[in-house]
Amino acid sequence: MTRNETGEFQGAGGRVYWQAWLPDGDPRAVAVLVHGYAEHSGRYAHVARRLTESGFAVYALDHTGHGKSEGARANIGSLDTAADNVRTMLATATGRHPGLPSFLIGHSMGGLTVAYFAVRDQPEVTGIVLSGPAIDIEAGNAIQRAAAPLVSKYLPNLPVVKLDSTLVSRDPEVVRAYDEDPLVHHGGVPARTAGEMLRAGEYVKSHLDRLTSPLLVQHGTADGLASPTGSDILEKQAAANDKTVIRYDGLFHEIYNEPEQDKVLSDLTHWLEAHLPTA
């Protein structure tokens, strides 16, 4: 049986909503889940339940401008703001369960945020998991990419590109639920968010010598939203000695929501459990 709790804190970009899924009895580890662009923490309830079955206390926040948190819709503010809020969430979670191993799990833009936080702050965590991380962003032509910083500064909420929801998953029910979810942003990507993701991706790629925590990367080879080349770069350049990259042939962007999700989630839980300290 999983217990659900909710809370909020005053983040760098306004009030931040969070929720937790807690196992019966004492947890043996803490995991902080970081969601992707346009979505929200509630879409990870099934992932959290899988982790609580293994004894993990799971915490997840809604990014600034996302879900139930404050801010202009889908406007992340800055990746530094996002990373600061992940740091606060991690401190809150570990503070509620002192002494337990802790993991960061980020998907898509959340994976970029976790990677950015990891190379910027080098937090003391037991391990890091990146699912379809948006490290290497290919969206937009050369002119749009060059103009991104200027547009981001003066027109931060201007929609600059519209994402195709059918690229989320090969499961039509997942796509339907995504399209009908009122907490998912269905408009274009705000210029500020796009610009910040481009900037942060470049920062991460140039500082991978600071990504030293044990690392698991999971990516679908048919991901049309976050290029699998980002995971190739992580595999080649991340400084972590303990590094595992798993590629799922033919899977779309949300590998935790694909028809093969049971296999993907099993790989996740097995890796996490293998990295728990032994008595």
Number of C-alpha atoms within 10 A of each C-alpha: 11 15 12 13 11 12 10 15 16 13 20 17 20 15 18 24 24 22 18 23 22 24 22 14 8 11 17 19 25 28 29 26 28 28 26 24 22 22 22 25 24 17 16 17 16 13 18 26 20 19 25 24 16 17 19 29 30 29 26 29 30 27 35 27 24 27 24 19 23 18 18 15 20 26 23 27 22 20 24 17 18 24 23 18 25 25 18 17 24 24 13 14 21 21 11 12 17 13 11 19 19 25 26 27 23 25 28 24 26 27 26 28 31 28 33 26 23 24 21 17 14 14 15 11 16 20 22 25 27 27 29 32 32 29 30 23 19 14 15 13 8 10 8 12 14 12 12 23 19 13 19 20 12 11 14 22 20 16 16 20 14 11 15 10 14 17 17 22 21 19 15 12 11 18 17 12 12 20 15 11 14 11 18 19 19 19 14 15 22 24 27 28 25 27 25 20 23 20 16 23 23 15 16 24 19 12 17 21 13 17 25 19 23 18 23 22 25 23 31 24 18 17 21 16 21 26 23 23 17 20 26 17 14 26 18 10 15 23 18 17 11 12 18 15 16 17 17 17 11 12 24 25 28 23 25 23 24 20 14 14 15 15 13 21 18 13 14 23 17 11 16 22 16 10 14 16 11 6 3
